[in-house]
Amino acid sequence: MATGGYGVSRIKICNDSPILNKNIKEADLPKSNILILAVERDGNITPNPSPDTQVMLGDSLICFGKFIDIRRKVCLEPQDNV
């Protein structure tokens, strides 16, 4: 974990995620200081995903940012801190 509550988390997209079915650009996470480092879908990992990548139910996102912001903006709880 980085200082100030920042770190890398893997978080699974849930039914009530505010970014479900949006593309990464529409999710506008950098405004909240959250960077998506990779998307895991169906066992495949896409590093540095395109802004046009659609966020789908069941995806896992590898994100860097403040843990509290990631939980609030992406889903309820991270699966783990990487």
N, C-alpha and C positions, 0 to 999 in steps of 0.2 A: 504494500500500500504506500502510495506517495503521501507527502505531507499535506496538511490542510483538508483531509477528507477525500483527496483525489486518488484515483487508482483505475485499474482495468477490471472490468466485470464481464462475465458472460451472463446474459439475461434472455430468457425465453419469452417470446411474444405470446401474450395471453389474450383471451376474448375481449377484455375491456381495455386493452392497450390503446392509448390515444393516437398511436401511429399505425395501427393495424390498417392494412390495405392502402396505405399511402406510399409514395415513393420516397426515397431518402431525402430528396430535395424538398418535397412538400412537408416532411416531418420537421425540417428546419431546426434540427438539434444543435448545430453550432451556435445558435443564438443563446442556448442554455449552457454553452461551453462543454458540449458532449460531442465526441468524435466517434464515428462508427469505423472501427478498424477492420472488421470482417463480418460476413454473414455466413452462418452455417445452416444449410437446408438439405434435408434428405441425405445427411452424411457427407455432403460436399461443402467445402469451405471456400468462400470467395473473399480473398483479401482485398482491401481497398475498393469496396464496391462502388459502382457507378452511381451518380445521383439519380439515375432513372430506375435503379433497382427497387422493386416493389417489396414492401415489408408484409410478410404473410404469416398467418396463424401457424405456430409451431416453429418458426424460424428462431434461431438463437443469434443474438447480436453480441459481438465482442466490442465493448465500448470503453473509451477513456473519458473520465470526467469525475465530478463529485458524486459519490455513491448515492447520496440522498436525491440529487437531481436526476440521476439515471433511473432510480426507482419511481420517481414522480412522473417523469416524461416518457419512459419506455414501458414499464410494467410495474407490478407491485414489489417484487423482491428479486434481486439477482440470484442466479443459481449458485454461483461461487465467485470468489475473487481470484483472478488468474495471477 
